[in-house]
Amino acid sequence: MRLVSVLAAVALFSAGAAEAATFRIAAVTGKAGPCRSLASSAPAGQLAYYKHLAGRLARDVQECPVANEADAGRALESGALDMAVLGPAAFEPVKAKTRSILTLRPTGDLNRIPVLVATRKASTRTSLAGLKGGTIVFAGKAAFAYGLPRRALADRGAGPGFFAREDVATDPEAAAARLRSGAADALVINAAAWQRLCRGDRPQDAACGDLKVIWRGRPRATKAIVVRRDIEDELRFRLIGIHVAMHLEAKEAFGWASSWIPKAAEFEPTEADALVAP
Amino acid sequence: MLAASGLMVSGCGGKGEAASGTWREQMKQVRFAVRGAEDDPTMAKRWDFYRQYLGEATGLPVKVYESSDYNGAIQAIASGQVDMAQLAAGSYANADAQVGKLVAPILTVRQAEGAMGYYSAVIVKADSPIKSLADMKGRSLGYVDFNSTSGYLFPRSQMRAQGIDPDTYFGKTSFAGGHTQAVMALENGQFDAAVISVGGGNPVDGFTTGPIQTMARRGLVDANGFRMIWVAGPVPNVAFVTRTDRPQAFIDLTRGALAALAYDDPDLWVGIGQADGSAMTAVDRDFYADVIKLRAADIANRRAGGRPGKSS
């Protein structure tokens, strides 16, 4: 965790000067142009979003036209703008200097919850790649037990055909039993279910002492709000705080800002590399 | 009523603050009220972490005030003695009844599977002849606290919805003072049954968190020594609330810093006792509207001279 130092905060917001500095947002318009204040003829939702951000950040917020997402990434990397919505392809070339901070959770969907793969402790399969051609078992049929974990594996190259066999157990206990019996080489389970599975009821309990976790990760974000990695934590936290509550506090702004996915429910924070699937 | 559990965080706050924006000059410090949880040692670790983390995030000294009872945290935030608090739904509803929009929820926890609530359960000792609420007529029942959501307010409303008047149905009721105390009182035979919170599951699949599990993992009780006879819920999860008369920049920054934590450092998130895969999500007053209605009815009934909690 990297937290802003007081000195960095002072440097950024010294005497309120930087509070008034311009905050520049990429706008993929098909044609590049200089950053500018939003025209009054802009869509109402966009006006509402820029106004909301400007009010909350106490800064002028400008639109920076770029030809495409890749250009937005490069402009962000170079410091020509401060924030952009990027997909994995546009993020990849600039990932050393930029990071994701927010993505969107669709209505009715889960957060990007962490998933893990566990094997028997004595197993020689010690990585996701090492499970190629093996048998895996999921801990149930629900989206949090199968759909999301399966997607997380596919994001890492373990898509259809990677494993020789994929079973779906009725629940985490049944899935763990299949792993322990040797009927499966690995258990694929979300982190919460694993925590419950492995938490005993007595101080001396080590319910999963015979198993080991060989991989853990979240599904890759399909798109995310990206900023430079050297962003001060204060500004990053304020951007996150403003966005995660936008669906409650500024519905028109949220409607426009979330238009890059259908039926968005809310903004969700992300780790720095949410657009990367190593 | 409140005891300061933390003072200025070394390395945070100090001379840089005056120059870093007017909201810091207004705030000068962050005061955070929580209810102490005596049954779970990770709580002390959690509060200490929040004190340090929020201090670093805001650049201000943070004081965490641990209240020994529910009412302490409620009154601290309602009176403006503190800037933020962590309150259960019923406690927030109590603050809302006192000061309305001056206190607002900003975050709660969304569990990995999407749930944003926990449950209320009536438990008995495993060897008790009591099998259901029907067997509890005329028996003694221990509640947690008048301001407890899962240990008082919510189960009583659900009992009424099921045709049971909790004021007359049981032979004797009283407050244990906390979830841990309710379990211990049951263990010691003071009640035939007790109402506590349960979580980490659902009525179909069972539950994996709550005071019994926490106490069992510390070796204080045997988790198999109790049996659940009734469950109600879900109850909206505990809220982080702030005073709305504080600077918006402080509210945004605090909300963002807390929301980012599960993604910035998932190991630490779990280390302070949060469920793995869970994360904070923004909420507002509407999320607690049902509990606010319950609390308002309770308060109106008390003012009318009725017994605590009895429907008017």
Contacts between the chains, C-beta under 8 A, distances in Angstrom:
chain1	res1	chain2	res2	distance
A	1	B	264	5.1
A	1	B	265	4.8
A	1	B	268	7.1
A	3	B	53	7.7
A	3	B	56	4.1
A	3	B	57	6.2
A	4	B	56	7.5
A	4	B	57	7.5
A	4	B	59	7.3
A	6	B	12	7.3
A	6	B	13	7.6
A	6	B	14	6.6
A	6	B	16	3.9
A	6	B	17	7.3
A	6	B	20	7.5
A	6	B	59	5.3
A	7	B	16	6.5
A	9	B	16	6.7
A	9	B	20	4.9
A	9	B	59	5.3
A	10	B	16	4.6
A	10	B	19	5.4
A	10	B	20	5.2
A	13	B	19	7.9
A	13	B	20	4.8
A	13	B	21	4.9
A	14	B	19	5.8
A	14	B	20	7.4
A	15	B	19	5.9
A	16	B	21	6.2
A	16	B	22	7.0
A	19	B	21	6.0
A	56	B	248	6.4
A	56	B	249	7.6
A	56	B	252	5.9
A	58	B	249	7.3
A	101	B	260	7.9
A	110	B	112	7.4
A	110	B	113	7.2
A	110	B	114	5.5
A	111	B	110	6.3
A	111	B	112	7.4
A	111	B	114	7.8
A	111	B	279	5.6
A	111	B	281	7.9
A	113	B	112	4.4
A	113	B	277	4.4
A	114	B	112	7.9
A	114	B	266	6.4
A	114	B	276	7.0
A	114	B	277	5.5
A	142	B	113	7.6
A	144	B	112	6.3
A	144	B	113	4.5
A	144	B	114	7.1
A	171	B	205	7.3
A	190	B	112	5.5
A	190	B	113	7.6
A	190	B	277	5.8
A	191	B	112	6.5
A	191	B	266	7.9
A	191	B	276	4.1
A	191	B	277	4.0
A	192	B	111	6.5
A	192	B	112	3.5
A	192	B	113	6.5
A	192	B	275	5.6
A	192	B	276	5.4
A	192	B	277	3.8
A	192	B	278	6.8
A	193	B	112	7.6
A	194	B	276	7.1
A	195	B	270	7.4
A	195	B	275	6.5
A	195	B	276	4.2
A	195	B	277	7.5
A	196	B	200	5.9
A	196	B	201	7.4
A	196	B	208	4.5
A	199	B	208	6.7
A	199	B	213	7.8
A	199	B	217	7.7
A	200	B	217	7.3
A	201	B	213	6.4
A	201	B	216	4.8
A	201	B	217	6.9
A	201	B	223	3.9
A	201	B	224	7.4
A	202	B	216	6.3
A	202	B	217	6.9
A	202	B	219	7.0
A	202	B	223	7.5
A	203	B	217	5.9
A	203	B	218	6.6
A	203	B	219	4.8
A	205	B	217	7.8
A	233	B	57	6.6
A	233	B	257	7.7
A	234	B	57	7.4
A	234	B	59	7.4
A	234	B	253	6.3
A	236	B	256	7.2
A	236	B	260	7.4
A	237	B	57	5.9
A	237	B	252	7.7
A	237	B	253	5.0
A	237	B	254	8.0
A	237	B	256	3.6
A	237	B	257	4.3
A	237	B	260	6.4
A	238	B	249	6.7
A	238	B	252	4.8
A	238	B	253	5.1
A	238	B	256	5.7
A	239	B	256	6.8
A	240	B	255	7.7
A	240	B	256	3.5
A	240	B	257	7.8
A	240	B	259	5.6
A	240	B	260	5.3
A	241	B	251	7.2
A	241	B	252	3.7
A	241	B	253	5.9
A	241	B	254	7.0
A	241	B	255	3.8
A	241	B	256	3.0
A	241	B	257	7.5
A	241	B	259	6.8
A	242	B	252	5.2
A	242	B	256	7.3
A	244	B	255	6.7
A	244	B	256	7.1
A	244	B	259	5.1
A	244	B	281	7.1
A	244	B	282	4.5
A	245	B	106	7.0
A	245	B	255	6.4
A	245	B	282	4.0
A	245	B	284	7.8
A	247	B	282	7.6
A	248	B	282	6.0
A	248	B	283	7.6
A	248	B	284	4.7
A	249	B	284	7.8
A	266	B	281	6.8
A	266	B	282	6.8
A	268	B	279	7.3
A	268	B	281	7.7
A	269	B	256	7.7
A	269	B	259	5.1
A	269	B	260	4.7
A	269	B	262	7.7
A	269	B	263	4.9
A	269	B	279	7.4
A	270	B	263	5.7
A	271	B	263	4.6
A	271	B	264	6.9
A	274	B	263	7.9
